[in-house]
Amino acid sequence: MPTSGTHDSVLVAISIVIAIVASYTALDLASRVRASEGWLQRAWLGSASIAMGGGIWSMHFVAMLAFSMPGMEFGYDLGLTLLSLAVAILATGASFTMMNRAYRSWLMLAAAGLLMGLGVVAMHYIGMSAMQMSSSISYDGLWLSISVLIAIGAATTALWIASRESSQLQRLAAACLMGVAVAGMHYAGMRAAIFTVAPGTDMAEGSASIGQTALAMSVSAATFLILFLALMAAMFDRRFAVMAEREADALRASEERFRSLYQDTPLPLHSLNEDGCIEQVSNTWLSLMGYSRDEVEGRPLINFLTEASARQFRQQDLPELIAKEVLPPRDYRAVTKSGKFLDVVAAAKVERDAEGNFLHVLGGLTDVTDRKRVEDALRQSQKIEALGQLTGGIAHDFNNLLAVIVGNLDLLRRRLPADDLKANRLVESALEGAQRGASLTQRLLTFARRQDLRPSAVEIPGLIRGMADLLQRTIGPQIRVDTQFPLHLPQARVDANQLEMAILNLAVNARDAMPAGGSLKISADEPVLPSGVNDDLRPGRYIRLTVSDDGEGMNDETLARATDPFFTTKGVGKGTGLGLSMVHGLAAQSGGRLHLRSCPGKGTTAELYLPVATKEAEDRTVVTKSEPIAIEVSSRSLTVMVVDDDPLVLDNTSAMLQELGHVVLTASSANDALIKLNSKPKLDVLITDHLMPGKTGLELIKEVGEHLPGMRTLLISGFADLDPSELQGVLLLRKPFSLRELTSALQRVSSSAPIIPFARRART
């Protein structure tokens, strides 16, 4: 006979509370799943599954214990009861896992909700079948369907809420809704159950027995305890997570401040990982190299170095840095985005954490391109200065030897019979060789900046036009000469003869660089150099004479040595290596400079900077070698004192003067000359060398002028490295000189009025 039972209202209320608390706990634990990773995430996932599945099972079991029928005692099969518990937990765990992997998919949400809902239904009806009583159970199809729909809907809602970020209040409201829904599912299922009492059963009225109530209370207490502990664990985990998040925020803020400070530092800094790839760079680093941040970070540092520097860093410096943790400053060549090469110095240090784990490499670049350029220029200047001093000294001594050779050959030629053609030819050949040696010394002196120049205002276009035929004959018809000058080009202050020689030297070099012919372009302009543009030139106006060709050109190594004396790339006998060095010396001694630019296969450009002629300076009087004069014994014998520290030069000059019929006194030094002058004041001319130990020839002339203001003097020297203002009014004869040149000099000295402008010193 079908019958209905009753429910204990207290236990019913407890079951609903269990469902609500279990739902809240499961939602709370599910939020920890999203906030965790790794094994901790799996632990929270299992806890949420146990809380949800176990809580639903506990609610179901307490609700079953709240049910009673008059005169009927209930028992429960332990195996089926535990099976129902396992089904609830497994179905809930599988559903949570599915949603955790793809919680934003509605299809996955529907599948997981269906699985969880059917698991809850299965748990309920397995638990119902575990009841042991003296009646049979059948189910009403409508209410059974309602219970299934409620279970699936409640499960889907629970999973949807669990997959979203929600506040405590939202979770509490959702838990109440879910708890009532889960309880509703259970009681809908109980409403679907139809109990058929076996015949002979006592149907007296009754309620849940004391044993059922005690068991329900025990299960409820255990459930609440477990859920409470789970909530406490979640609360502590959340607290720890908040603390960790605060620390992480503080660390991120600190790192952001460090990154901002790092990026905005005025130094070109970078940080590398263990493989040498760039992690961060400062803005100054980016400005130096010309790249954007996206183009740099993540790429190896060696990508921004030349091949040789990259090989050095990869094979030597990086292993040393990792092993020793400190890399002293090393030189590298960096390549900017525009392709420009930079000389940089880099140093680095390995940073580790408190446990000694590798963090990164901190390093930086220092641009030393300008410093290296200045150092190279200084070394070149020092080298040129040293070579200049050496060649100047050699040229001076060589001039003395040539003076002896030329003078004696000249005297010998006068004594040879006119019909002795062979002997005269030998003497002429020797004289020609001596003159070539004199020309060589002049080039050496030009390079050493110790040549006696006669600067004047020179019109560059007119000078080039005047030597056009000479240029064309020198370089040959296969080379075309193009000239280009502005209409109103100021005059340059330079020695015209030496400038012509410099242009010829540049033209010859261009000819040799264009064996198959080509074009030689000569142009000029007037640049104004402001302060700080060029360390070699003073600020002001200059004439820039440019000689360029389209020949073979020079590589960097050859270009660096192009102005060195005796350096040449030509074959033996085809050049002395003094052409460019002479041009360099002329430019420097004239107050300008020579700048060479060349590239293999693209020709060479020589830029000769010369100062603009403003006010013509007074030229010192120099006895030139081009004045023809007859050589004859003087009708008036002069008393001449010759002063020279070189005995050979002294004897040669004395012999030449005696050949001209003069009386000669000699002195080996300035002091010796002063002593002899005091003992023999009657003297017509004093001829003195310039460079002598003790006192120079110019100092001797000044001292003689103070005591003997009527004395005529003549200064002879191979070079005059003196301020032009100190040579005002002093007659100068260059070594080596011939008998004809000495005759001309004596005629000019003896025919002029006393030219020593020094006043007599007052005697005390």
Secondary structure, 3 states (H helix, E strand, C coil): CEECCEECHHHHHHHHHHHHHHHHHHHHHHHHHHCCCHHHHHHHHHHHHHHHHHHHHHHHHHHHHCEEECCECCEECHHHHHHHHHHHHHHHHHHHHHHHHCCCCHHHHHHHHHHHHHHHHHHHHHHHHCEECCEEEEECHHHHHHHHHHHHHHHHHHHHHHCCCCCHHHHHHHHHHHHHHHHHHHHHHHHHEEEEECCCCCCCCCCCCHHHHHHHHHHHHHHHHHHHHHHHHHHHHHHHHHHHHHHHHHHHHHHHHHHHHHHHCCCCEEEECCCCEEEEECHHHHHHHCCCHHHHCCCEHHHHECHHHHHHHHHHHHHHHHHHCEEEEEEEEEECCCCCEEEEEEEEEEEECCCCCEEEEEEEEEECHHHHHHHHHHHHHHHHHHHHHHHHHHHHHHHHHHHHHHHHHHHHHHHCCCCCHHHHHHHHHHHHHHHHHHHHHHHHHHHCCCCCCCCEEECHHHHHHHCHHHHHHHHCCCEEEEEECCCCCCCEEECHHHHHHHHHHHHHHHHHHCCCCEEEEEEEECCEECCCCCCCCCCEEEEEEEEEECCCCCCHHHHHCCCCCCCCCCCCCCCCCCHHHHHHHHHHHCCCEEEEEEECCCEEEEEEEEEECCCCCCCCCECCCCCCCCCCCCCCCCEEEEECCCHHHHHHHHHHHHHCCCEEEEECCHHHHHHHHHHCCCCCEEEEECCCCCCCHHHHHHHHHHHCCCCEEEEEECCCCCCHHHHCCCCEEECCCCHHHHHHHHHHHHHCCCCCCCCCCCCC
